[in-house]
Amino acid sequence: MDRAGLKYPRQLIVPIQYDKITIESGSRLDFVVESSVVFELKAIEKLLPIHEARLLTYLRLTQKRLGFLINFNVVLLKEGIRRLVN
C-alpha cells in the first residue's frame, strides 16, 4: 500500500456515540484504507459469524460501506477473504 501511495491508518480506535455521549470502546480497526474500506485481519482456525458481526458493527460505527475480513490461517488466501457491505 505504501508503494501504491495509499493512506492506511492502523489500529484506529472506534468510539461509540449514544445520546451525545462518546464512549471510548477500546475496539480498534486493523486498517482503514483511503478513509473508505475497513480491513479486519485474523489468523484463526475458522471464521465465525461473530467475526462478520464485529466487522459489520465497525462499518456502522464508522459510517463506512465496505469491509474485508481476512483470515491468514488458510491454505489458499482467497479462501480466507470475505467481503462485507453495510
N, C-alpha and C positions, 0 to 999 in steps of 0.2 A: 504494500500500500504506500510505503514511503517512495518507492521508485515511480509509482503512478501519480504521486503528488496529492494523494487523498488525505484528508484530515480524519483522524480516527481516535478521538479521546478514549482512554481506557479507565475502567473502574469508576465510572460516574455514579455518584450517589443519587438514588431515586427518592425524592421527598414525597410524602403523601399529604395532599391538601384536603381538608374537610372543614366546611363551615368557617372559612377564613383562618383556619389554624393549620400551620405547617408542622408536620411530624417528620423528623429525620428517621427514616425507616431502617437504615442500616443495609438495605438492599443496594446492590451495586450492579450496574450494567457492565458486561465484559468489554464490549466495543460499541460505539455508535459511529458509523461511517458516514461522513459528509452530512452530519446532522439529520439523517433521514432513515438509515437502516440500522436496526438493533441486532447485534450478534450475541448469542448466549452460547458459551463453549463448555463442553463437558468431556470427560474421559471416564465413562461409566460402562458397566456391562450392558445395560439396556435402557433406552429412553422410555420414560413412563409418562402417562397423561399429566402428572403433576408438573413435569418439566415444561410441557407445552402450555399448561395453565399459567405457570410463572411468567413465561415469555409473553403471553397474551396480556397479562396484568401489567407487565413493564410497558408494552405498547400503549395500553390505555392510559397509564400514568404519565407517559411522556408525550402522548398525543402523536405517536408515530404510527405509520400504517403497515410497514413491512419489517419482518424479523426473520432471522435464521437461527435455528437450533442445530448445533453441530456437535456430534459425538465422535471423538477421535479414537475411541476404543472399538474399532470395527476393522474387518479385513480390507474392505474397499471403502474409501472415504465417502463415495457417493451414496452408500447405504446408511451413512450416519448423518445425512443432511435433511433437515425438514424446513420447509418454507411456510411461514405463517403470516396471514394478513389479518389485520384488525378491522 
